[in-house]
Amino acid sequence: MNKEDFWAQVRDGLKEGLNYTVHKTEELTRIGRLKVEIYSQKRRIAREFAELGGQVFLLLDREEPAEVAVDTRVRELILELKKMKASMDQLEIDLADSRKCADTEVHETETGESITVHVVDPDFGVEDEKPEADRDEA
């Protein structure tokens, strides 16, 4: 092997490594953003539940309790909570899809065919493999 071939291989290897690093960084950034959005959504839902509980308490604490189920504010809060829950569910689906994408790579063969390879990264998502109930207890 001559010097030019050697340096061409080094250059190609560095390019491939850099492209891989950029690709993984983008995927992990997307996953991180989704996790932050999910956490924020859970906090908003908790605040909305607290407001709903306060409203129900006020209604039931009156001398003549009003019908909780027909109270306008209670209905508004319940509708908002349903929307927030649906939004959070979609974020969790997006996160699961992003994690699946982060575990696969597409390579092109010498014949120009694209093949998908499942990549096992032992450090990827280790802390998230614990069931949610176990995380709360820790």
N, C-alpha and C positions, 0 to 999 in steps of 0.2 A: 504494500500500500504506500503510495507516495504522500507527500505532505499535503498536497491540494485535496486529495480524497479524504484524508484525516480531518483537515479543518472544515471541509464541507459537511462531514458527518457530525462534527462537534457543533457547527452552526445549526444544522438541522435539528439536532437533539435539543439545543437550547431553545430554539423556536418552538418546538413541540412542548417542551416543559413549560415555557412561558404561556403558551396558549392554554394548556391544561390548568395552570395556576389561575389565570384570568377567569376561565370558565368556572372553576370550582368556587372562586371568590364571589363571583356574581350569584351563583346558586346559593351559597351559604348566606350571603347578604339578603337575598330574597326570603330565605327561610327565617332569618333573624327578624326581618321587618314584619313578616306574618305573625311570628310569635309575639312581638310587641303589640301589634294590632289586636290580637286575640286577648292578650292581657288587659289592654285598655278597654276593650269591649266588655270583658267580664267585670271590670271595675264600674263601668257605666251602668251595667245591668244591676249590680249590687246597690248602687245609689238609687236607681229607679225602684228596686224592691223596697228599700228603706222608706222612700217617699210614699209608696203604695201602702206600706204598713202603717205609716203615720196618718195617712188619710183615713184608712179603715178605723184606726183607733179613735180619731176625732169623731167620726160618724157614730161609732158605737158608744162613745163616752157621753154623748149628749143626753139630756133629760129624756127626750123622745128620740130614740135611735132611728135614723133614716135607713131606708133600704140600701144596703151597701152595693148590691148588684146593679141598681139603677142610677147610682151617683155618677154624674158626668165625669168628674175628675178620676174616679176609680176606673171607669171604662177607658178613658184616654190613656192612663198609665198602663193598663193591661194591653191595649193595642200597641203602645210604644214598646213594651217589653217583648211582645211577640215579634215585632220587626227587628229588634236588637238581637233576639235569639236566632232568627233566621240569618241575619247578617253574620253572626258569630259562627253559625254552622257552616256557612259558605267559606269563611276564612279558614276553618279547620279542614275543609275539603281541599282548599287551595294549598294548605300546608302539607297535607298528606301527598298531594300530587307533586309538589315541589320536592319532597323527600324522595319520592319514587324517581323523579328525573335526576336527582343528585346521585342516585345509585346506579345510573346507566350511562353509558357512553356510546356514541355512534362513531364507527370507524369506517373508512373507505378502503376497500381492498384494491389490489393492483388492477383488477379488471373494472374498477369503477363502481362496484356494488357497495351499498351501505349495509353494514351489519350493526346490530345493537348488542352491546356486551354488558352484562350485569356486573357491576364492580362491587366487591366487598371491601369496605373501608372499615377496619376494626375500631377506629376512633370516632366515626361518624355517628352522632345521635345516641351515644352511650347513655348519657344522663336521661334521655327521654324514653328509654325502653322500659323504665319502671312504670307500672300502672299508676294512674292518677291518685288512687286511694292510698297507695304506698307512699307517694311523694308528700301527701298532706300529713301523714303521720310522722315523717322524718323531720 
